[in-house]
Amino acid sequence: MDYKQYIESTPNIMLGKPVLKGTRITVELILRKLSEGLTPENLLKSYPGLTIEQIYSCLAYSADVISKEEVIAT
């Protein structure tokens, strides 16, 4: 999935946090809701303008960000 068609980051929207294009819904919010046990279907009901592709784009974006992190041994 090409998440870049769904996610943007601009300094004047949500202080530059990644958001779903055309919204103020952050990738972080979607990930937190999913981690709290909400299903994609729950999110679609809670946010009527949201699409399943946008939810999956948040997951793809976060996987890409994590894959580029440097692991520091402790």
C-alpha positions as CSV (number, residue, x, y, z in Angstrom):
1,M,0.0,0.0,0.0
2,D,1.2,3.5,-0.8
3,Y,0.3,5.3,2.4
4,K,1.6,8.6,1.0
5,Q,-1.7,9.1,-0.8
6,Y,-3.5,9.0,2.5
7,I,-1.1,10.6,5.0
8,E,0.5,14.0,5.1
9,S,2.5,16.1,7.6
10,T,2.4,19.8,7.5
11,P,3.6,22.2,10.2
12,N,0.3,24.1,10.4
13,I,-1.9,21.0,11.0
14,M,-1.6,19.3,14.4
15,L,1.9,20.7,14.8
16,G,3.3,18.7,11.9
17,K,2.2,15.3,13.2
18,P,1.2,12.8,10.4
19,V,-2.5,13.1,9.8
20,L,-4.9,11.6,7.3
21,K,-5.1,14.0,4.4
22,G,-7.9,16.5,4.6
23,T,-8.5,15.8,8.3
24,R,-7.1,16.5,11.7
25,I,-7.2,12.8,12.5
26,T,-3.6,11.8,13.4
27,V,-2.0,8.5,12.7
28,E,-1.2,8.3,16.4
29,L,-5.0,8.5,17.2
30,I,-5.8,5.6,14.9
31,L,-3.0,3.5,16.3
32,R,-4.0,4.2,19.9
33,K,-7.6,3.3,19.2
34,L,-6.6,0.1,17.6
35,S,-4.2,-0.7,20.5
36,E,-7.0,-0.1,22.9
37,G,-9.0,-2.9,21.2
38,L,-11.2,-1.0,18.8
39,T,-11.6,-2.8,15.5
40,P,-11.4,-1.1,12.1
41,E,-15.2,-1.5,11.9
42,N,-15.5,0.4,15.3
43,L,-13.4,3.2,13.9
44,L,-15.4,3.4,10.7
45,K,-18.6,3.8,12.8
46,S,-17.0,6.4,15.2
47,Y,-15.5,8.4,12.3
48,P,-18.0,8.3,9.4
49,G,-15.7,10.0,6.9
50,L,-12.9,7.5,7.5
51,T,-12.2,4.7,5.1
52,I,-10.7,1.2,5.6
53,E,-7.8,2.3,3.3
54,Q,-7.0,5.2,5.6
55,I,-6.8,2.8,8.6
56,Y,-4.5,0.4,6.8
57,S,-2.4,3.3,5.6
58,C,-1.8,4.2,9.2
59,L,-0.5,0.7,9.9
60,A,1.6,0.8,6.7
61,Y,3.1,4.2,7.7
62,S,3.9,3.0,11.2
63,A,5.5,-0.2,9.9
64,D,7.7,1.9,7.6
65,V,8.7,4.3,10.4
66,I,9.6,1.4,12.7
67,S,11.6,-0.4,10.0
68,K,13.9,2.6,9.8
69,E,14.6,2.9,13.5
70,E,18.0,2.0,14.9
71,V,17.8,-0.6,17.7
72,I,19.9,0.4,20.7
73,A,21.1,-2.4,22.8
74,T,20.6,-1.9,26.6
